[in-house]
């Protein structure tokens, strides 16, 4: 099926010497390092200062229905508290303080307000499924901050369905073929999103021919600890040679994305 669809595709610009601008999406809410924790205001500010194009933000729900910006199901990392987000009220959550930074977790409304007019969002909405009130609040917050139309959405299947045609939804190469075969306007509805190793030239050509944004993810959990920098560098260099210019990354990989490709041209 993919081969037949590619007969309709245009050629792929593959020269690494084209020097196309690189657009980076900060995984886990901003720049994260020894000083900066995930999903909080200092990381947002540092990402904006460095010229990131978008932030991937993790959204969970507290016991009393607040939208909490946090990656893990519990607060052990950074906050030293084993309780789960879903088991705590917002009044309990806002008393937590991080190490480093001495910061409390953010509500999504605070996070969105810090991004308004400055940077776009990729929404990673964590499970389990949520109520209609949760999504009503989410959409209202995005609209209030002019962030909905430009947003990307990953996360639960529920969130992808409810936000379809309100924002662009992440799909993998196999689903791209299915949606193209079904006659959908894939360029308007979706973006191609998967681990970098899962991107092959055929999928890139199909996406480009249909106006679909291309976003490989380069995250630390994709690679063995001992070789993560080398493996990430190989993926980034290969994809840049294929003309990819947009990456969702952990900030440790930022230099690899911004430096010129080290691959020799064939």
N, C-alpha and C positions, 0 to 999 in steps of 0.2 A: 504493500500500500504506500509506504513512504517513498519508494523508488518512483512509482507512477506519479505521485504528487509533485515530486521534484522536477519532472519534465516541464512543469509550469513555472519553475523558479528562475529568478534572475541570477547572474553571476555574483560571486562573493568576493569583495575586495579584501585581499589577504595580506597586503604588504605591511610589515611592521614599520616601514619607513614613512607611512602616511601621517604619523604623529597626530592621530586623532585624540581629542581631549579625553582623559579618563574621568569617569564619574563614579564616586565611591558611596556605598551605602554602609553606614556604621552598624554592625551587628551588636545587639544587646544595648541599644539606646544611646550610643555615643562612643567617644574615645574611652577605652577602658585600659588602665595600666596600674602600676603600683600605687599611684596616687588617686586615681579616679575610678569610682565604682560604677557598676552597670546602672543604666536607666535612671540617671539623676542629672540635675542641672549643670554641674561643672563639666560633665562629659558632653552634654549638648553644646555648651559654649565652646569647648575645645574642638569639637567636630566642625562647628560653624567657622571657627577661626582658621582651621586647616583647609577649608573649602570643600567639605563633604557635600554631596548632592542630596542625600536622603539619610534618614535615621530609621533603623528597624527597632520598633518599640514593642515590648512584651506586655500584654494586658491580661490581668486576672480579676476575679471578683471576690470581694470580701464577703463575710457571712451576712452582713446587712446591706449588700447590694452596691457597694462602692466599686468603681473601676480603679484598680490598683496597678501601678506600673512596676512589674517585678517578673523576673524570668522563672525562677524555681517555684515549685509548689510550696516550699517552706522558706523560712528566713534564716537557715543556718549559715549560709555564706553571707558574708559582709555584716550581718546583724547578730549572729550568734544565738539565734532563737529557733528552737526546733518546731515551733508551732507552724501550722499551715495557713496560708493566706485565706483559704476558704473557711477556716474555723475561727477566724478572728474578726472582730468588728473594726471599723475604721478608727474608732477612738482608741482601740488597743494598738493598732498598727502604727498610728502616728506617734506613739511614744517610743518606738524603736530608734536606735541610733547606730550608724554604720561605723565600721573600722575598715579602711581609713575614712576620714572626712567628717565624722560626727554629724551625718545627715540622716533625716528620716525618709522613708519611702514617699513617693509622689502619688497623688491621684492623677488620673489621666487628664483631667481638665487643666491641672497645673502644667503638666508636660506639654500639652497641646498649645497652651498660651505662650510658652517659651519658644515654640517653633513657628508661631504665626508670622507669615510674611518673610520668613528667614530660611526655612528648609522644609523639605517634604517628608512624608512618613510612609514607611512600610509597617503595616499592622500585623503583628503575630499574636492573634487572640488565642489564649490557652484554654484548653478544656477543663472540666467537662462542658457540655452544652449550657447555654445561658438563656435567661428569660427574654421575652420581648422588651421588657423595661431596660434590661442591660443594653440591648442594641439600640433602643431609642435614645438612651443617654449617649452612647458612643457616637451615633450619627449626628445628634444635635451638637455635641462638642466639636466634632470635625467641621460641621457646617459653620458654627460660630467663629471658628478660627481659619476658615477658608482652606481647609486641608483635605476635604473629602474627594473632590474631583481629581486631584493629583495623586491620590494615595494608591499604594500597592497593598494587596491583602494576601497573607498566608495564614497558616494556623488551622483551625478546625474546619471540617467539611460544612458544618452549620454556618460558620461565619462567611465562608466562600459563597454559599448559596444566597444568604441574606444580603450580601453586599455586591452581588453580581449586578452589573450595569450602574452601580453607584461609584465604583472604583475598579481598578484593574486587578484581576485575580491571577495568582500564580498557578501555572500548570507545568507538568513535566513534558519531556519530548514525546512520550507515547500518547498522552492526552492531547497534545497539540495536533498530532495526526488525526485522532478521532474527531476533534472539533472542526478541523479543516474538512474532513470527509463529510461531516454533517452539514456543511454549508454555512457555518457561523461566521460572523464578522469578527474574526479572532484578533485582528489588530486593535479593535476598539475595546474588546472585552478582557483580554488576557495579556500576561507577560510570561515568557519562558523562564522557569526558575527550577534549578536543581543543583546538586553538588557539581563542582567543576569537572570531576572525572566523568560525569555522565553526559557531558556535552560533546557531540560529534559534529563533523562538518555538515552532514546531511540535515540534521535538525536545525543548525544555524541557518543554512540556506533556506529551508522552508519557512522559518520564522521571519527572516528578512524579506522574503518574497511576499509575505502577507502583512508586513508592517507591525510585527509583534516585537515588543521590547525584549531584550535578551539580558538575563541577570544570572550568572553563575555565582554560587556561594563558596567562599573560601574561609572556612571556620576551623578553629583548632581541633574540634572533636572529629574532623574528617580524616585526620592523619595520625600515624604513630608519633608518640611524643619525641622519640629520638631523632626522627627525620622530618618533623613537621615543616620546618622552614624550606628544606630542599624539595620536599614533595609539593608544597604550595607554590614555590618558585617555578617548578616544572609545569604545573597546571596553568599558572598565570601566563607564563611565557608562551605556551602552546596556544592559549586562547587569544592572547593579544596578536599573535601571528595570524590567527583566523579573523581578525578584525573586531574582536569583542572589546568594548570600551567601558562597560559598566559592570561593577563587581560589588557584591555584598560581602563584607570582610570583617573579621576581627582586626582591630587596629594594629596589632603586631605585624600584619601583612601589608600595611599601607606602603612602606618603602618599595616592596616588590612590585606593587601595582603602578607606582608613579615613575619608577626608573625605566629607561628604554629597554626593549626586549633584548635578551642576550642570545637569542637563537640566530644562527646564520641562515641567510636566505638560500633556498635551494636553487 
